């Protein structure tokens, strides 16, 4: 693997970010829909993932350092993963959209991404990191727990629709 980590920039990376995020959100939704009685319309306005993404990307990508950073990970020029950190309130950030494409899984890239995002958050001076994840993403949940994340109730800034809160996993980690 010849990995290149680069900061996502809007509008330059908008099309790529829409593709990666749509793939990620469909992957998450497929797992959730197999377990819970939900439709795309319950989760995304109008039931259209791709239509939802253009307005949500600026919030996910953020303004860049020193408050946020969204990585695109490439292997030999091919995008294989993504993930970011964004502020939610003073001293607290949120890990967002950690995703590794299927072809790149099993090589420890998810762990590398999460480690990098924790390091980014610390370098920006955050004291606490939140995240949310689907209950079907058991490998991710296990990784987060191994790294010291603990389950918490839903936090006010979470983007997960309220209909899913009883089923979703919310976590926090002290960074200092």
N, C-alpha and C positions, 0 to 999 in steps of 0.2 A: 504494500500500500504506500502510495506517495501522496500523503494528505496535505491539503492546503486549507487553512482556516482563513476565512476572510469575512470582514464586516459587511453585512447586508446594507445596501443603500437604496433608498427610494428617491426618485422613481426608477432608477436604472435597473434594479433587481425585481421590480414589481411582477413581471410575468413569471419569472422563476419562483418567486415566493408564493404566488397564487397557486402554481402547480404543486409545489412541495406541501403547502398547507392544505390544499384540497385533498391530496393523497393521504396525508396524515389524518385529517378530520374524517375522511371516508373510512379509513382503517379503524379509527376509534369508534365511529358510529356503527360500523358493521358488527363489531364485538358487543357493543352495548345493546343494539337492536336484537341480537340473538338471545339476549338474557332478560331484557326488559321490554314492556309494551310501549315503545316510543316510535315516532316517525321522524323523518328529517324536518318536517314542519314544526314539531315540538321543540326542536333544538335550534334550528336556523330559520330566520325570518323568510317566509315564502317557501321554505323547504329546499332552498338552493344554496349549497355550500359555496360554489364559485361566485354567486352574486353577493354573498355576505362578506367575502374576503377583501375586496378593494377598500371598503370603508374601515375594516378592522386592522389592516396592515400597519398604518401609521402608529397605532397604539401598541401593537405587538413589537414592532421594530424600534420604536422610540426615537429619541433625539440623538442617541449615541453617547459615548463617554463624555463626562464621568457619571452619567446617571443610568444609562442603558447600553446594551450591546446585543446585537443579534448576529449569530454566526451562521454562515453557510460553509459546510464542509464538503470539499471536493477530493476525489481520488482521480489523479491523472486528468483533471479538468472536468470530470463528471460529478455533478452534485449528488452526494450520497447521504447527507444529513443536515440537520439544522437545530438551532436552539438559541434561546435568549434570556436576558435578564431585563426586567423593566421595573421602575419604581411604582409602589402602590401607596405609600405614605412615608413621612420622614423616618429614615432609618430602616425601612422595610422594603424589600424588593420581592418580585415574584419571578420564578423560573417559568419560562413559557416555551411551549411547542418543541420539546425535545423529541426528535424523530430521526431514526436511521432507516433508510430504505432497505427493503427485504434483502436485496443482493449483498448488502454490506453488513448484515447482522451476524453476530457470533464471533466478532473480532475485537470486542471490547470497546467499540466506538461510543456506545451509549455511556459507558462509565467515563470515558475520556471527555465527552461533551459535558456531563454533569460536573465532573471535577473542574473543568475549565470555567463553567458558569459560576460555580461556588467561588473560585479564585477571582473571577471578574467582580462579583458582588463584594467580596472582601476589599478588593482594590478600590472600589468606589466608596467604601466606608459604610456599607450597610451592616447593621447589627443582626438582622433576622431575614430569613428567606422563606417565603411561602411557595407552595405549589399545589396544583390540583391534578388529579389523574383519574382515569376510568378504572373501575374496580376489576375490569377484565385484563388490565395490563399488569399481570402478576409479576413478571420479571422486573418491570420498572419499579413497582412497589417494593419488591425485595431489595433492589439496589438502593432506593432512597432510604429504606430502614437501615441497611448496612452502613450508610453514610451519616446516620444520626438524625434523620428526619423522623418526627413523631406525628401521629395523627392528631388533628385538631378539628373543631367545628368549622363550618364554612365561614370564610372571612368576607366582609362586605364588598370588597373589590373584585371578587371572583366573577368570571364571565360565564360560568356554567349556569344554565337556566335553572330556576328554582325547582322545577319539576324533577330534576335529577339530584338535587342536594341530598335527599335521604339515601341515595345509592352511591354517591360519589365519594372519592377519597380526597381529603384535604390534609396537607402536612405542613410542618414548620421545622426550621432548624436555626439554632442560634449560631451566628457567624463569628462572634468575638469570644 
